[in-house]
Amino acid sequence: MERLRTCFNTIVIGGAAIGWLFVSTLVAAPFLWLTSSAKRDRAVRKFVYIQSRGIVFFMRLASNGLCVEKQARPEGSCVIVANHASALDLYTISAFGFDNIIYITKGWVFKLPFFRYVMNGAGYIDAEKTSPEQILAQCKNAVEKGCDIMFFPQGSRKDPYARFKSGAFYLAEQLNLPVVPVAITGTQKMLPAGSFTIKPARVVLKTFPALYPKDYDGELGHLHMAQAAKKQIMEFFEKQL
């Protein structure tokens, strides 16, 4: 039965999800192009949010249940950090209502034919081609426009237990922004790294209360904040296995 469900998920639901991404982009592209240049990046980010909510809908259909547990978000901009074990993780953040996000991501995503135009149009940042000083400056400018900043601090989907790199937390410290930890569980079973089959799995998404830089003083404060975020996320991740 599970094999049949996996086949249905992959061919029918997966095909519908890819179709949604393709058709919605074709429909939205002329409107985004006609948007004034000053507002276009915000419009593209809103479009990505809408697309992502669509993918979460298809994930719900393919899952054995999709649960979202969320805390009240801080006022103003924040840094969002999440564990990373599946290509689906990018879309799940929309389930929490974050609709104006700047993603800091690896350079290979910007090379994908379909995604690179959206990535560039939304103002996302290539972590491999952008110096830390430039990332800080661009994020400061984005925060002034009301954006949230999104990191997957593990940096790779291959090892769900990889250490959390401290860059996101250093940036939060420098810009005095709260950090919202996000736990993503079940996507590593639904669509594992390197796989193209969509298996039925229970997906649980959870945000934790924000962490504030002022509570982590000293030169190593951002490292301690990273450890606190990872502890919360990974303990929840392991409970759901």
HELIX and SHEET records of a PDB file:
HELIX    1   1 GLU A    2  PHE A    8  1                                   7    
HELIX    2   2 ASN A    9  ILE A   13  3                                   5    
HELIX    3   3 GLY A   14  LEU A   34  1                                  21    
HELIX    4   4 SER A   37  ALA A   62  1                                  26    
HELIX    5   5 ASP A   89  THR A   92  1                                   4    
HELIX    6   6 ILE A   93  PHE A   96  5                                   4    
HELIX    7   7 GLY A  107  LYS A  111  5                                   5    
HELIX    8   8 ARG A  116  ALA A  122  1                                   7    
HELIX    9   9 PRO A  132  GLU A  144  1                                  13    
HELIX   10  10 GLY A  167  LEU A  175  1                                   9    
HELIX   11  11 THR A  187  MET A  190  1                                   4    
HELIX   12  12 PRO A  213  ASP A  215  5                                   3    
HELIX   13  13 GLY A  221  LYS A  239  1                                  19    
SHEET    1   A 7 LEU A  66  GLU A  69  0                                        
SHEET    2   A 7 VAL A 203  THR A 207  1                                        
SHEET    3   A 7 VAL A 179  THR A 185 -1                                        
SHEET    4   A 7 VAL A  79  ALA A  82  1                                        
SHEET    5   A 7 ASP A 148  PHE A 151  1                                        
SHEET    6   A 7 ILE A 101  THR A 105  1                                        
SHEET    7   A 7 ILE A 125  ASP A 126  1                                        
END                                                                             
